[in-house]
Amino acid sequence: MSTVPGFTLADMPVPMVFATHRIIRDCNDEFAALFGYQRAEVVDTSFSRLYPAIADFVRTGDMWRHHLPGGAVYHDERIMAGAGGKRFWCRVNGRARDASDPFAAALYCFEPMSRPVSDTTYRLTGRQRQIMTLVAQGKTNAAIAAELDLSQRTIEAHRLRLARSAGVANAAELVAWFLSQPAGSD
């Protein structure tokens, strides 16, 4: 296994993975188990197999490429898919080594979240889930727009459509609706 000064990934008590160009090069058993696999089944495979759809894989890659400069830590929350298609929310923290190519070598920590994947939230578009996640993190429209490289008006329009479809009046109610959705039929 790859080593971290004094430790290997196998020693880490949380799901961790080392990747180059979005290919899993090494991981610990906790990471593989989170997705319902054995370690040997995921090493040297693309992260794309762990997403519900290829569009989610592409969108996440674009977001991380813009926000993961070398040495900095970046995180997001997203829906992932394990063996058999089981979907779950996960918080991902990562650090890239190369500022000019954040995917050349990166270390990621995956943390499963207790937030259910409901049929309602899964039917949101990938962009809507992305914006809703950032709203739930307490980010402003301006901060979300900057993070996603979109205009503030675009974010406002997405949030308005989300609020209308959920039948809520403000951001606090929208976040409460999002976090309270009953689990889907996974």
SELONU-707545 format. One record per residue: residue in three letters; x, y, z of N, C-alpha, C in turn; residue number from 1. Coordinates in steps of 0.05 Angstrom, whole numbers, plus 5000, padded with zeros to 4 digits. Example, Ala and Ser with C-alpha at 12.3 -4.5 7.8 and 13.67 -1.06 7.14 Angstrom:
2
[node "Ala",[5264,4886,5156],[5246,4910,5156],[5264,4934,5156],1];
[node "Ser",[5257,4955,5142],[5273,4979,5143],[5258,5001,5157],2];
END
This chain:
186
[node "Met",[5017,4976,5000],[5000,5000,5000],[5018,5025,5000],1];
[node "Ser",[5006,5047,4991],[5021,5073,4991],[5026,5081,5020],2];
[node "Thr",[5047,5096,5024],[5053,5104,5052],[5050,5134,5056],3];
[node "Val",[5042,5140,5080],[5041,5168,5090],[5061,5167,5112],4];
[node "Pro",[5077,5188,5116],[5099,5187,5136],[5091,5172,5162],5];
[node "Gly",[5102,5148,5165],[5096,5132,5189],[5071,5115,5187],6];
[node "Phe",[5054,5119,5167],[5029,5104,5164],[5025,5095,5135],7];
[node "Thr",[5009,5075,5132],[5000,5067,5106],[4970,5074,5105],8];
[node "Leu",[4958,5074,5081],[4929,5079,5080],[4914,5058,5096],9];
[node "Ala",[4925,5033,5098],[4911,5012,5113],[4909,5020,5142],10];
[node "Asp",[4927,5037,5152],[4926,5045,5181],[4905,5066,5187],11];
[node "Met",[4895,5080,5166],[4877,5102,5170],[4850,5091,5179],12];
[node "Pro",[4837,5103,5199],[4812,5092,5209],[4787,5103,5194],13];
[node "Val",[4791,5118,5173],[4769,5129,5157],[4773,5121,5127],14];
[node "Pro",[4752,5120,5111],[4755,5113,5083],[4772,5132,5068],15];
[node "Met",[4795,5123,5059],[4815,5139,5044],[4823,5126,5019],16];
[node "Val",[4830,5143,4999],[4839,5133,4973],[4860,5152,4961],17];
[node "Phe",[4879,5141,4947],[4899,5156,4932],[4892,5151,4903],18];
[node "Ala",[4891,5173,4887],[4884,5170,4859],[4902,5187,4841],19];
[node "Thr",[4906,5177,4817],[4919,5193,4796],[4900,5195,4773],20];
[node "His",[4895,5219,4764],[4877,5224,4741],[4851,5210,4744],21];
[node "Arg",[4840,5210,4768],[4814,5199,4775],[4812,5169,4773],22];
[node "Ile",[4836,5156,4774],[4838,5127,4775],[4846,5120,4803],23];
[node "Ile",[4832,5102,4816],[4838,5094,4843],[4864,5077,4842],24];
[node "Arg",[4885,5087,4853],[4911,5073,4853],[4916,5057,4878],25];
[node "Asp",[4904,5066,4900],[4906,5052,4926],[4883,5062,4944],26];
[node "Cys",[4874,5045,4962],[4854,5053,4981],[4856,5034,5005],27];
[node "Asn",[4842,5042,5026],[4842,5024,5049],[4816,5007,5048],28];
[node "Asp",[4815,4987,5065],[4791,4969,5066],[4766,4985,5073],29];
[node "Glu",[4769,5006,5090],[4745,5022,5097],[4733,5035,5073],30];
[node "Phe",[4750,5045,5055],[4739,5058,5031],[4724,5037,5014],31];
[node "Ala",[4737,5014,5009],[4724,4994,4992],[4698,4984,5005],32];
[node "Ala",[4698,4980,5031],[4674,4971,5045],[4652,4991,5044],33];
[node "Leu",[4658,5017,5045],[4638,5038,5043],[4621,5034,5017],34];
[node "Phe",[4634,5026,4996],[4620,5022,4971],[4611,4993,4966],35];
[node "Gly",[4616,4975,4985],[4607,4948,4983],[4626,4930,4966],36];
[node "Tyr",[4651,4937,4965],[4671,4922,4949],[4693,4913,4967],37];
[node "Gln",[4709,4894,4956],[4735,4887,4967],[4755,4906,4956],38];
[node "Arg",[4777,4911,4970],[4798,4930,4961],[4808,4923,4933],39];
[node "Ala",[4813,4898,4927],[4823,4890,4901],[4804,4896,4878],40];
[node "Glu",[4778,4898,4884],[4758,4903,4863],[4758,4933,4854],41];
[node "Val",[4769,4951,4870],[4768,4979,4863],[4795,4991,4855],42];
[node "Val",[4817,4979,4864],[4844,4989,4858],[4848,4987,4828],43];
[node "Asp",[4859,5008,4816],[4864,5011,4787],[4839,5012,4770],44];
[node "Thr",[4817,5022,4782],[4792,5027,4767],[4785,5057,4769],45];
[node "Ser",[4769,5066,4751],[4760,5094,4751],[4740,5100,4773],46];
[node "Phe",[4741,5124,4783],[4721,5133,4803],[4693,5133,4790],47];
[node "Ser",[4692,5134,4764],[4666,5136,4750],[4647,5113,4758],48];
[node "Arg",[4657,5090,4765],[4640,5068,4772],[4626,5072,4799],49];
[node "Leu",[4635,5092,4814],[4623,5097,4841],[4603,5120,4841],50];
[node "Tyr",[4595,5129,4817],[4575,5151,4815],[4549,5139,4804],51];
[node "Pro",[4526,5151,4811],[4501,5142,4801],[4499,5144,4770],52];
[node "Ala",[4512,5165,4759],[4511,5169,4730],[4537,5182,4721],53];
[node "Ile",[4545,5178,4696],[4570,5189,4686],[4569,5220,4687],54];
[node "Ala",[4545,5232,4683],[4543,5261,4685],[4551,5271,4712],55];
[node "Asp",[4545,5256,4734],[4553,5264,4761],[4583,5263,4763],56];
[node "Phe",[4596,5243,4751],[4625,5240,4751],[4638,5264,4737],57];
[node "Val",[4627,5271,4714],[4638,5293,4698],[4634,5320,4713],58];
[node "Arg",[4611,5325,4723],[4605,5350,4737],[4623,5354,4761],59];
[node "Thr",[4626,5332,4777],[4643,5333,4800],[4672,5339,4792],60];
[node "Gly",[4681,5326,4771],[4708,5330,4761],[4713,5359,4753],61];
[node "Asp",[4694,5371,4740],[4696,5399,4732],[4698,5417,4756],62];
[node "Met",[4681,5412,4776],[4681,5428,4800],[4708,5426,4815],63];
[node "Trp",[4718,5402,4818],[4743,5398,4833],[4766,5409,4817],64];
[node "Arg",[4766,5407,4791],[4788,5417,4775],[4792,5447,4780],65];
[node "His",[4769,5462,4784],[4771,5491,4788],[4776,5499,4816],66];
[node "His",[4771,5481,4835],[4772,5489,4863],[4792,5473,4880],67];
[node "Leu",[4809,5457,4867],[4828,5441,4883],[4857,5448,4874],68];
[node "Pro",[4866,5472,4880],[4894,5479,4873],[4913,5462,4891],69];
[node "Gly",[4937,5458,4881],[4957,5442,4895],[4961,5451,4923],70];
[node "Gly",[4960,5431,4941],[4964,5436,4969],[4940,5445,4985],71];
[node "Ala",[4920,5455,4971],[4895,5464,4985],[4877,5440,4990],72];
[node "Val",[4860,5442,5010],[4840,5422,5015],[4813,5432,5005],73];
[node "Tyr",[4799,5415,4992],[4772,5422,4981],[4753,5400,4990],74];
[node "His",[4728,5407,4994],[4708,5387,5001],[4682,5393,4987],75];
[node "Asp",[4666,5373,4985],[4638,5376,4975],[4622,5353,4987],76];
[node "Glu",[4596,5354,4981],[4578,5332,4988],[4564,5324,4963],77];
[node "Arg",[4560,5297,4960],[4549,5287,4935],[4536,5260,4940],78];
[node "Ile",[4520,5252,4921],[4509,5225,4921],[4528,5206,4906],79];
[node "Met",[4535,5184,4919],[4552,5164,4907],[4536,5138,4904],80];
[node "Ala",[4547,5119,4890],[4533,5093,4886],[4552,5071,4892],81];
[node "Gly",[4543,5052,4909],[4559,5029,4916],[4552,5005,4899],82];
[node "Ala",[4562,4982,4907],[4556,4957,4893],[4526,4953,4892],83];
[node "Gly",[4516,4944,4870],[4488,4939,4868],[4472,4965,4864],84];
[node "Gly",[4485,4988,4860],[4471,5013,4855],[4461,5027,4879],85];
[node "Lys",[4466,5017,4903],[4457,5031,4928],[4468,5059,4929],86];
[node "Arg",[4451,5079,4931],[4459,5107,4932],[4460,5117,4960],87];
[node "Phe",[4480,5135,4965],[4483,5147,4991],[4497,5174,4989],88];
[node "Trp",[4491,5192,5008],[4505,5218,5009],[4532,5214,5022],89];
[node "Cys",[4551,5228,5012],[4579,5226,5022],[4592,5254,5021],90];
[node "Arg",[4607,5260,5043],[4623,5284,5043],[4651,5275,5035],91];
[node "Val",[4663,5289,5016],[4689,5282,5006],[4708,5306,5010],92];
[node "Asn",[4731,5300,5023],[4753,5319,5027],[4776,5310,5010],93];
[node "Gly",[4789,5328,4997],[4812,5320,4980],[4834,5341,4980],94];
[node "Arg",[4858,5332,4974],[4881,5349,4971],[4897,5339,4947],95];
[node "Ala",[4904,5359,4930],[4920,5353,4906],[4949,5361,4911],96];
[node "Arg",[4967,5348,4898],[4995,5354,4901],[5005,5375,4881],97];
[node "Asp",[4993,5375,4857],[5003,5392,4835],[4983,5414,4828],98];
[node "Ala",[4991,5439,4832],[4973,5462,4828],[4964,5463,4799],99];
[node "Ser",[4981,5455,4780],[4973,5458,4752],[4956,5434,4742],100];
[node "Asp",[4956,5412,4756],[4939,5389,4749],[4929,5375,4774],101];
[node "Pro",[4906,5384,4785],[4897,5374,4810],[4891,5344,4810],102];
[node "Phe",[4888,5332,4787],[4882,5303,4786],[4907,5286,4782],103];
[node "Ala",[4930,5299,4779],[4955,5283,4774],[4960,5265,4798],104];
[node "Ala",[4956,5274,4822],[4960,5258,4847],[4944,5271,4869],105];
[node "Ala",[4925,5257,4880],[4908,5268,4900],[4900,5247,4921],106];
[node "Leu",[4896,5257,4945],[4888,5240,4967],[4860,5249,4976],107];
[node "Tyr",[4841,5230,4979],[4814,5237,4986],[4805,5221,5010],108];
[node "Cys",[4788,5233,5026],[4775,5220,5049],[4745,5221,5044],109];
[node "Phe",[4732,5199,5047],[4703,5197,5042],[4689,5192,5069],110];
[node "Glu",[4668,5207,5074],[4653,5205,5099],[4624,5201,5092],111];
[node "Pro",[4613,5178,5098],[4584,5174,5093],[4568,5193,5111],112];
[node "Met",[4546,5203,5100],[4528,5221,5114],[4502,5207,5121],113];
[node "Ser",[4489,5216,5142],[4464,5204,5150],[4440,5216,5133],114];
[node "Arg",[4446,5235,5116],[4425,5247,5099],[4414,5225,5080],115];
[node "Pro",[4388,5221,5080],[4377,5200,5063],[4377,5209,5034],116];
[node "Val",[4379,5190,5016],[4375,5195,4987],[4346,5188,4982],117];
[node "Ser",[4329,5209,4979],[4301,5204,4975],[4295,5204,4945],118];
[node "Asp",[4273,5193,4937],[4265,5194,4909],[4262,5223,4900],119];
[node "Thr",[4253,5240,4918],[4250,5269,4910],[4277,5282,4905],120];
[node "Thr",[4296,5279,4924],[4321,5292,4920],[4337,5279,4898],121];
[node "Tyr",[4333,5253,4893],[4348,5241,4871],[4338,5250,4844],122];
[node "Arg",[4312,5257,4843],[4300,5267,4817],[4309,5295,4810],123];
[node "Leu",[4320,5309,4830],[4331,5336,4824],[4353,5332,4803],124];
[node "Thr",[4358,5352,4787],[4380,5350,4768],[4406,5350,4784],125];
[node "Gly",[4428,5341,4771],[4454,5342,4784],[4461,5370,4793],126];
[node "Arg",[4455,5390,4777],[4461,5418,4784],[4444,5426,4807],127];
[node "Gln",[4419,5419,4808],[4402,5426,4830],[4412,5413,4856],128];
[node "Arg",[4420,5388,4855],[4431,5375,4879],[4456,5389,4888],129];
[node "Gln",[4473,5397,4869],[4498,5411,4875],[4492,5437,4890],130];
[node "Ile",[4473,5453,4879],[4466,5478,4891],[4452,5474,4918],131];
[node "Met",[4435,5454,4920],[4421,5449,4945],[4441,5441,4967],132];
[node "Thr",[4461,5426,4960],[4482,5418,4979],[4497,5443,4989],133];
[node "Leu",[4503,5461,4971],[4518,5485,4979],[4500,5504,4996],134];
[node "Val",[4474,5505,4989],[4455,5520,5006],[4454,5508,5034],135];
[node "Ala",[4453,5481,5036],[4452,5467,5062],[4478,5472,5078],136];
[node "Gln",[4500,5478,5064],[4525,5485,5078],[4525,5514,5088],137];
[node "Gly",[4503,5529,5082],[4500,5556,5091],[4513,5577,5073],138];
[node "Lys",[4520,5569,5049],[4533,5588,5031],[4513,5607,5018],139];
[node "Thr",[4522,5631,5013],[4505,5652,5001],[4504,5647,4970],140];
[node "Asn",[4485,5661,4958],[4483,5659,4928],[4509,5668,4915],141];
[node "Ala",[4521,5689,4926],[4546,5699,4914],[4569,5678,4917],142];
[node "Ala",[4570,5666,4940],[4591,5645,4945],[4587,5621,4927],143];
[node "Ile",[4562,5613,4924],[4555,5590,4907],[4562,5596,4878],144];
[node "Ala",[4555,5620,4869],[4560,5629,4842],[4590,5628,4836],145];
[node "Ala",[4606,5639,4855],[4635,5639,4852],[4646,5611,4851],146];
[node "Glu",[4636,5593,4869],[4646,5566,4870],[4640,5550,4845],147];
[node "Leu",[4616,5555,4834],[4608,5539,4810],[4614,5553,4784],148];
[node "Asp",[4625,5577,4786],[4632,5593,4762],[4607,5599,4746],149];
[node "Leu",[4585,5607,4760],[4560,5614,4748],[4553,5643,4757],150];
[node "Ser",[4533,5655,4744],[4525,5681,4753],[4508,5679,4778],151];
[node "Gln",[4508,5700,4794],[4491,5701,4818],[4462,5698,4810],152];
[node "Arg",[4454,5710,4788],[4426,5709,4779],[4418,5680,4772],153];
[node "Thr",[4436,5665,4761],[4431,5636,4755],[4426,5621,4780],154];
[node "Ile",[4442,5626,4801],[4439,5613,4826],[4412,5621,4839],155];
[node "Glu",[4406,5646,4838],[4380,5656,4848],[4357,5642,4834],156];
[node "Ala",[4359,5639,4808],[4337,5626,4793],[4334,5597,4801],157];
[node "His",[4357,5583,4804],[4356,5555,4813],[4343,5553,4841],158];
[node "Arg",[4351,5570,4859],[4341,5569,4886],[4311,5575,4886],159];
[node "Leu",[4302,5594,4870],[4274,5601,4868],[4258,5577,4858],160];
[node "Arg",[4267,5564,4837],[4253,5540,4826],[4252,5518,4847],161];
[node "Leu",[4275,5513,4861],[4275,5493,4882],[4255,5499,4904],162];
[node "Ala",[4255,5524,4913],[4236,5532,4934],[4207,5529,4925],163];
[node "Arg",[4201,5537,4901],[4174,5534,4891],[4166,5504,4889],164];
[node "Ser",[4184,5488,4879],[4177,5459,4876],[4173,5446,4903],165];
[node "Ala",[4188,5455,4923],[4185,5444,4950],[4163,5457,4966],166];
[node "Gly",[4152,5479,4956],[4130,5493,4969],[4139,5508,4995],167];
[node "Val",[4164,5519,4994],[4174,5533,5017],[4179,5562,5011],168];
[node "Ala",[4182,5579,5032],[4184,5608,5027],[4212,5619,5029],169];
[node "Asn",[4231,5605,5042],[4257,5617,5046],[4279,5596,5047],170];
[node "Ala",[4304,5605,5050],[4327,5586,5049],[4326,5567,5073],171];
[node "Ala",[4319,5577,5097],[4318,5559,5120],[4297,5537,5116],172];
[node "Glu",[4274,5543,5105],[4254,5523,5100],[4263,5504,5078],173];
[node "Leu",[4277,5514,5058],[4287,5498,5036],[4307,5477,5047],174];
[node "Val",[4326,5486,5064],[4345,5468,5076],[4331,5448,5093],175];
[node "Ala",[4312,5456,5109],[4297,5437,5126],[4283,5417,5109],176];
[node "Trp",[4270,5425,5087],[4257,5406,5069],[4277,5386,5058],177];
[node "Phe",[4300,5397,5048],[4320,5380,5036],[4331,5359,5056],178];
[node "Leu",[4336,5367,5080],[4347,5348,5100],[4327,5329,5112],179];
[node "Ser",[4301,5335,5108],[4280,5318,5120],[4267,5299,5101],180];
[node "Gln",[4276,5297,5077],[4264,5279,5057],[4267,5250,5067],181];
[node "Pro",[4245,5235,5066],[4247,5207,5074],[4264,5191,5054],182];
[node "Ala",[4277,5171,5063],[4295,5155,5046],[4279,5143,5023],183];
[node "Gly",[4292,5140,5001],[4280,5128,4977],[4280,5098,4979],184];
[node "Ser",[4272,5086,4958],[4269,5056,4958],[4294,5043,4945],185];
[node "Asp",[4317,5048,4957],[4342,5036,4947],[4343,5007,4954],186];
END
